[in-house]
Amino acid sequence: MSKKVHPYAHRLVILRDWKSRWFAGKKEYKDYLIGDVTIRDFIMKKYRNAFVSGVEIERSPKGARIIIKTSRPGVIIGRAGEGAKKLRKDVVEMMKKNKLPVPEDLKIDISEVQNPDADAAIVAYSIVEGLERRLPFRRVMKQTLDKVMAVRGVKGVRILIGGRLNGAEMARSEEVKRGSIPLQTFRADIDFARERAKLSYGTLGIKVWIYKGEVFEKDSK
């Protein structure tokens, strides 16, 4: 049997930090965990078109901080910060609706992704956009590969698409790869993301790996 490990989890502590940062006792742990998953799903679904790279959550005994990483912060913030205020209100309402504990001091920070073409989650969503616009999947894969490899610091890319490609009766998967993707090297900085494209003839699954070189102790310091 193959032993596949998620590239993010594989590098926790070594290169990556947890996406949820808090400590809780037995009572609060379940509520916090369910709350984090629900908040993350809610934001990712609500701002699917805003190219959200990830949602990180930090909690303290009385407060919580939600950090949204996106390449289009203006879409979420809105004019004069109205969008951010509405988002905070929507999150609180959603937590009350799902009977989750609402923190007294809830803050939402929106940070911009400096290099979206080297971010696996944003690249995966750009592929989804192309496929949902009915562009040929091979052209979308090749154009994305060229665009990502043109970014300074990127040393390898792998893109895999699986499903009923071109509406074929039988599902299959195709991939393109350029450069190296050393998945088993702990110090290799590999960004990974999954995404789904919903088309009239079925759902296509997309996986993206981006290798940005090796990180040594002197670099991380």
C-alpha positions in Angstrom: 0.0 0.0 0.0 1.2 3.5 -0.8 1.8 5.8 2.2 0.9 9.3 1.0 1.4 12.2 3.4 0.1 15.7 3.0 3.1 17.9 2.2 2.0 20.6 4.7 1.5 18.1 7.6 4.8 16.4 6.7 6.7 19.7 7.4 4.9 20.9 10.5 7.3 22.4 13.1 10.2 22.0 10.7 9.1 24.6 8.1 5.4 25.1 8.8 3.3 26.4 11.6 -0.2 25.2 12.6 -3.1 26.9 10.9 -5.0 27.0 14.3 -3.0 28.3 17.2 -4.6 28.0 20.7 -4.6 25.8 23.8 -7.8 24.5 25.5 -9.0 22.1 28.1 -11.1 19.1 27.5 -14.4 21.0 27.6 -13.4 23.8 25.2 -11.3 21.7 22.8 -14.3 20.2 20.9 -16.1 23.5 20.5 -12.9 25.3 19.4 -12.1 22.6 16.9 -15.6 22.5 15.4 -15.6 26.3 15.4 -12.3 26.5 13.5 -13.4 24.1 10.8 -16.8 25.8 10.4 -15.3 29.4 10.2 -12.7 28.2 7.7 -15.3 26.5 5.4 -17.6 29.6 5.7 -14.9 32.1 4.7 -13.5 29.9 1.9 -17.0 29.4 0.4 -18.1 33.0 0.8 -15.0 34.5 -0.8 -14.3 31.8 -3.4 -13.7 34.5 -6.0 -11.4 36.6 -3.9 -8.5 34.1 -4.3 -8.2 33.2 -0.6 -4.9 31.3 0.0 -5.7 30.3 3.6 -7.4 31.1 6.9 -5.5 31.0 10.2 -7.1 31.3 13.6 -5.5 32.4 16.9 -7.4 32.1 20.2 -6.9 33.5 23.7 -9.2 32.9 26.7 -11.5 35.8 25.8 -10.7 36.7 22.2 -10.0 35.3 18.8 -8.2 36.5 15.7 -8.9 35.4 12.2 -6.2 36.0 9.6 -7.3 35.8 6.0 -4.6 35.5 3.4 -5.7 36.6 -0.1 -4.3 38.1 -3.3 -7.3 40.4 -3.6 -7.7 42.1 -0.2 -9.7 45.0 -1.6 -12.6 42.5 -2.5 -12.9 41.5 1.1 -12.2 44.9 2.8 -14.6 46.8 0.6 -15.0 50.6 0.4 -13.9 52.3 3.7 -13.7 48.9 5.4 -17.4 48.1 5.1 -16.7 44.6 3.7 -14.6 43.7 6.7 -17.2 44.9 9.2 -19.9 42.9 7.3 -17.7 39.8 7.4 -17.3 40.1 11.1 -21.0 40.4 11.6 -21.7 37.4 9.3 -19.1 35.2 11.2 -20.7 36.1 14.5 -24.2 35.3 13.2 -23.0 32.0 11.7 -21.4 31.0 15.0 -24.6 31.7 16.9 -26.7 29.8 14.3 -24.4 26.8 14.7 -24.4 27.1 18.6 -20.7 27.8 18.8 -19.1 29.9 21.5 -18.7 33.5 20.3 -15.5 35.1 21.6 -15.9 38.5 23.4 -13.2 40.1 21.3 -13.3 38.9 17.7 -10.8 40.4 15.3 -10.4 39.9 11.5 -7.1 40.7 9.8 -6.8 40.6 6.0 -3.2 40.1 4.8 -2.1 40.3 1.1 -0.3 37.4 -0.5 2.8 39.1 -2.0 3.5 36.5 -4.7 0.2 34.9 -5.8 1.7 33.1 -8.8 3.9 31.1 -6.3 1.0 30.2 -4.0 -0.5 26.7 -4.6 -4.0 27.5 -3.4 -4.3 30.6 -5.7 -2.8 28.8 -8.6 -5.2 25.9 -8.2 -8.2 28.3 -8.1 -6.9 30.0 -11.3 -7.0 26.6 -13.0 -10.6 26.1 -11.7 -11.6 29.4 -13.3 -10.1 28.4 -16.6 -11.8 25.0 -16.6 -15.2 26.5 -15.6 -14.9 28.9 -18.5 -14.7 25.8 -20.8 -11.1 26.3 -21.8 -9.2 23.2 -23.0 -7.6 21.6 -19.9 -4.3 21.0 -21.6 -3.9 24.6 -22.5 -4.9 25.7 -19.0 -2.3 23.4 -17.5 0.5 24.5 -19.8 -0.2 28.2 -19.4 -0.3 27.9 -15.6 2.9 25.8 -15.6 4.7 28.5 -17.7 3.4 31.3 -15.5 4.5 29.7 -12.2 7.9 28.6 -13.5 8.5 32.3 -14.6 8.3 33.3 -10.9 11.7 33.9 -9.3 12.5 31.3 -6.7 10.3 28.6 -8.0 12.3 25.4 -8.8 9.5 22.9 -9.7 5.8 22.6 -10.4 3.5 19.7 -10.8 -0.2 20.0 -11.8 -2.6 17.0 -11.8 -6.2 17.1 -13.1 -8.5 14.0 -12.7 -12.1 13.3 -13.7 -14.1 13.2 -16.9 -11.7 15.2 -18.9 -13.3 16.8 -22.0 -16.5 15.1 -21.0 -15.2 11.7 -21.8 -17.2 8.7 -20.6 -14.4 7.2 -18.6 -12.6 9.3 -15.9 -8.8 9.6 -16.1 -6.1 11.8 -14.8 -3.4 13.8 -16.6 -0.5 15.7 -15.1 2.3 18.1 -16.2 5.5 18.5 -14.4 8.5 20.8 -14.7 11.6 21.0 -12.5 11.9 18.8 -9.3 9.4 18.1 -6.5 11.4 16.3 -3.7 8.4 15.3 -1.5 10.4 13.3 1.0 13.0 16.0 1.7 11.9 17.7 5.0 13.8 20.9 4.3 12.2 21.3 0.8 9.7 24.1 0.8 6.8 22.6 -1.0 3.4 24.3 -1.2 0.4 22.0 -2.0 -3.3 22.6 -2.6 -6.4 20.8 -3.8 -9.4 22.3 -5.5 -12.5 21.2 -7.4 -13.9 22.5 -10.7 -17.7 21.9 -11.0 -18.6 21.4 -14.7 -21.8 20.3 -16.4 -20.6 16.8 -17.0 -19.1 16.2 -13.5 -16.5 17.4 -11.1 -12.8 17.6 -11.9 -10.2 17.4 -9.1 -7.1 19.6 -9.2 -3.8 19.1 -7.3 -0.9 21.6 -7.4 2.6 21.2 -6.0 5.1 24.1 -6.1 8.7 23.7 -5.0 10.5 26.8 -3.8 13.9 25.4 -2.9 15.5 24.1 0.3 15.3 26.0 3.6 18.3 25.6 5.9 18.5 26.7 9.6 20.5 29.8 8.7 17.8 30.9 6.2 14.8 30.3 8.6 16.6 32.4 11.3 
